[in-house]
């Protein structure tokens, strides 16, 4: 096993090298096993209460890529050149409300919770959604909460990619309604059970970026 200090250096080198790649080399494609590794780091990511309220759409269809390019202004510089393009969806209130069929199935058949524990756990989730975070007042709060969970998976995938020499660029540059209409027309939102959260392009940089800049450590970190 590698020395801890060596591993720390390698991880920080990956963070130093990582940047929001604006132009990808269209001639270089990510090997399938490497991209499955990246997706697996997203799948294994943590989420609040273990909901896993996400879906990763790997868009390889040239036709759909062209539609996304023409719909999302933030994707226009990345498509079709990016090797892989992922649309990350968040589950809606239909699946994330404490009494949803999805959660019943998820905790019973995926998490394998004993019935008595599952009932108590769902009661705690109900209290959290109603009182702690006030997530049931309208349609948007619970969706926004689920969308925040997807960014954990997004960050892990981008970091994992950087650690194996693959570039990425997260994309929020789109009109939500227009993208939702496009994805709904493609039958990808499953009758309102999903909505778009964020997108990400993966591949290899076409040119080297400017040196990384960040605010000083002591300005960002406060020990209290």
C-alpha positions as CSV (number, residue, x, y, z in Angstrom):
1,X,0.0,0.0,0.0
2,X,1.3,3.5,-0.8
3,X,2.7,5.7,1.9
4,X,0.0,8.1,3.2
5,X,2.2,11.2,2.6
6,X,2.7,10.1,-1.0
7,X,-1.0,9.6,-1.5
8,X,-1.8,13.0,0.0
9,X,0.7,14.6,-2.5
10,X,-0.9,12.8,-5.4
11,X,-4.4,13.8,-4.4
12,X,-3.5,17.5,-4.1
13,X,-1.7,17.3,-7.4
14,X,-4.9,16.1,-9.0
15,X,-6.8,19.1,-7.4
16,X,-4.1,21.5,-8.6
17,X,-4.4,20.1,-12.1
18,X,-8.2,19.9,-12.2
19,X,-9.9,22.8,-13.9
20,X,-13.3,23.6,-15.6
21,X,-12.3,22.5,-19.1
22,X,-13.8,24.7,-21.7
23,X,-12.4,23.0,-24.8
24,X,-12.0,19.2,-25.2
25,X,-9.8,17.3,-27.6
26,X,-12.3,15.5,-29.9
27,X,-9.7,12.9,-30.9
28,X,-9.3,11.5,-27.4
29,X,-11.9,9.2,-25.9
30,X,-12.1,8.0,-22.3
31,X,-11.7,4.2,-22.1
32,X,-14.9,2.5,-21.1
33,X,-13.5,1.0,-17.9
34,X,-12.2,4.4,-16.8
35,X,-15.6,6.0,-17.3
36,X,-17.4,3.2,-15.5
37,X,-14.9,3.8,-12.6
38,X,-15.9,7.5,-12.6
39,X,-19.6,6.6,-12.6
40,X,-19.1,4.1,-9.8
41,X,-17.6,6.9,-7.6
42,X,-20.8,8.8,-8.2
43,X,-23.0,5.8,-7.4
44,X,-21.1,5.1,-4.1
45,X,-21.4,8.7,-3.0
46,X,-23.2,9.6,0.3
47,X,-26.6,11.2,0.3
48,X,-28.7,12.6,3.2
49,X,-30.6,9.7,4.8
50,X,-29.2,7.4,2.2
51,X,-31.9,8.4,-0.4
52,X,-29.6,8.2,-3.4
53,X,-32.0,10.8,-5.1
54,X,-30.1,10.8,-8.4
55,X,-29.8,9.4,-11.9
56,X,-26.9,9.8,-14.2
57,X,-27.8,10.1,-17.9
58,X,-24.7,9.3,-20.0
59,X,-25.5,11.0,-23.3
60,X,-23.7,9.3,-26.2
61,X,-26.4,9.8,-28.9
62,X,-25.1,12.3,-31.4
63,X,-28.7,13.5,-32.1
64,X,-29.4,14.1,-28.4
65,X,-26.1,15.8,-27.9
66,X,-26.9,18.2,-30.7
67,X,-30.3,19.0,-29.2
68,X,-28.6,19.7,-25.8
69,X,-26.0,21.8,-27.5
70,X,-28.7,23.9,-29.1
71,X,-30.7,24.2,-25.9
72,X,-28.2,24.7,-23.1
73,X,-25.8,27.6,-23.8
74,X,-23.3,26.3,-21.3
75,X,-23.0,23.1,-23.3
76,X,-22.3,24.7,-26.6
77,X,-18.5,24.8,-26.2
78,X,-18.3,21.3,-24.9
79,X,-20.4,19.3,-27.3
80,X,-19.8,17.4,-29.4
81,X,-16.1,17.4,-28.5
82,X,-16.4,16.0,-25.0
83,X,-15.7,12.3,-24.8
84,X,-18.6,11.7,-22.4
85,X,-21.4,14.0,-21.3
86,X,-23.6,13.4,-18.2
87,X,-26.9,14.9,-17.3
88,X,-27.5,14.5,-13.6
89,X,-31.2,14.3,-12.6
90,X,-32.6,14.7,-9.1
91,X,-35.7,12.8,-7.9
92,X,-38.7,14.9,-7.3
93,X,-41.2,15.1,-4.5
94,X,-43.0,12.1,-6.0
95,X,-40.0,9.9,-4.8
96,X,-38.5,11.9,-1.9
97,X,-41.5,12.7,0.2
98,X,-41.4,10.6,3.4
99,X,-44.4,8.5,2.4
100,X,-43.4,7.8,-1.2
101,X,-43.4,4.4,-2.8
102,X,-39.8,4.9,-3.8
103,X,-38.6,5.3,-0.2
104,X,-40.7,2.3,0.9
105,X,-39.0,0.2,-1.8
106,X,-35.6,1.7,-1.2
107,X,-35.4,1.1,2.5
108,X,-37.1,-2.3,2.3
109,X,-35.4,-3.8,-0.8
110,X,-32.1,-1.9,-1.2
111,X,-31.2,-0.9,2.4
112,X,-32.8,-4.1,3.8
113,X,-34.1,-2.3,6.9
114,X,-36.1,-4.4,9.4
115,X,-39.8,-3.4,9.2
116,X,-39.9,-1.9,12.7
117,X,-36.7,0.1,12.2
118,X,-37.9,1.2,8.7
119,X,-41.1,2.6,10.2
120,X,-39.2,4.6,12.9
121,X,-36.7,5.8,10.3
122,X,-39.5,7.1,8.0
123,X,-41.1,8.9,11.0
124,X,-37.7,10.6,11.6
125,X,-37.6,11.6,7.9
126,X,-41.2,12.9,8.1
127,X,-40.2,15.1,11.1
128,X,-37.1,16.3,9.2
129,X,-39.0,17.2,6.1
130,X,-41.9,18.9,8.0
131,X,-40.2,20.7,10.8
132,X,-36.4,20.7,10.7
133,X,-35.9,21.9,7.1
134,X,-39.5,22.8,6.1
135,X,-39.2,20.9,2.9
136,X,-42.9,20.3,2.2
137,X,-44.0,23.8,1.7
138,X,-44.6,23.7,-2.1
139,X,-42.9,21.6,-4.8
140,X,-39.5,23.3,-5.0
141,X,-37.9,22.9,-1.5
142,X,-37.7,19.1,-1.5
143,X,-36.5,19.1,-5.1
144,X,-33.8,21.7,-4.3
145,X,-32.8,19.6,-1.3
146,X,-32.5,16.5,-3.5
147,X,-30.5,18.5,-6.1
148,X,-28.0,19.5,-3.4
149,X,-27.3,15.8,-2.8
150,X,-26.5,15.3,-6.5
151,X,-23.7,17.8,-6.2
152,X,-21.9,15.4,-3.8
153,X,-21.9,12.8,-6.5
154,X,-20.9,15.3,-9.1
155,X,-17.9,16.5,-7.0
156,X,-16.8,12.9,-6.3
157,X,-16.9,12.0,-10.0
158,X,-14.9,15.1,-11.0
159,X,-12.3,14.4,-8.4
160,X,-12.0,10.8,-9.3
161,X,-11.6,11.8,-12.9
162,X,-8.9,14.2,-12.1
163,X,-7.0,11.6,-10.1
164,X,-6.8,9.4,-13.2
165,X,-5.9,12.2,-15.6
166,X,-9.3,12.9,-17.0
167,X,-10.7,16.4,-17.3
168,X,-14.2,17.6,-16.6
169,X,-16.4,20.7,-16.6
170,X,-19.6,21.1,-14.5
171,X,-22.4,22.9,-16.4
172,X,-25.2,25.0,-15.0
173,X,-25.5,27.2,-18.0
174,X,-29.0,26.3,-19.2
175,X,-32.6,27.4,-18.9
176,X,-34.2,24.8,-16.6
177,X,-37.6,24.8,-18.3
178,X,-36.1,24.4,-21.8
179,X,-33.9,21.5,-20.7
180,X,-36.8,19.9,-18.8
181,X,-39.0,20.1,-21.9
182,X,-36.3,18.5,-24.0
183,X,-35.6,15.7,-21.6
184,X,-39.4,15.1,-21.1
185,X,-39.9,14.9,-24.8
186,X,-37.1,12.3,-24.9
187,X,-39.0,10.3,-22.2
188,X,-36.1,10.7,-19.7
189,X,-37.9,12.3,-16.8
190,X,-40.2,9.4,-16.2
191,X,-43.5,11.3,-15.9
192,X,-42.2,13.9,-13.4
193,X,-40.2,11.6,-11.1
194,X,-37.0,13.3,-12.1
195,X,-35.9,16.9,-13.0
196,X,-32.6,18.2,-14.2
197,X,-30.1,19.2,-11.6
198,X,-26.7,19.8,-13.3
199,X,-24.6,18.5,-16.2
200,X,-21.0,17.6,-16.6
201,X,-18.7,17.1,-19.6
202,X,-15.7,14.7,-19.4
203,X,-12.8,14.2,-21.7
204,X,-9.3,15.5,-22.2
205,X,-8.3,19.2,-22.4
206,X,-7.5,20.7,-25.8
207,X,-5.0,23.2,-24.2
208,X,-3.4,23.9,-20.9
209,X,-5.4,26.3,-18.6
210,X,-4.1,29.4,-16.8
211,X,-2.5,28.8,-13.4
212,X,-5.0,28.0,-10.7
213,X,-5.9,30.8,-8.3
214,X,-7.7,30.5,-5.0
215,X,-8.2,32.7,-2.0
216,X,-5.6,32.2,0.8
217,X,-6.1,29.2,3.2
218,X,-6.5,31.5,6.2
219,X,-9.2,33.5,4.5
220,X,-11.2,30.4,3.8
221,X,-10.6,28.4,6.9
222,X,-11.5,29.7,10.4
223,X,-10.8,27.6,13.5
224,X,-13.4,28.4,16.1
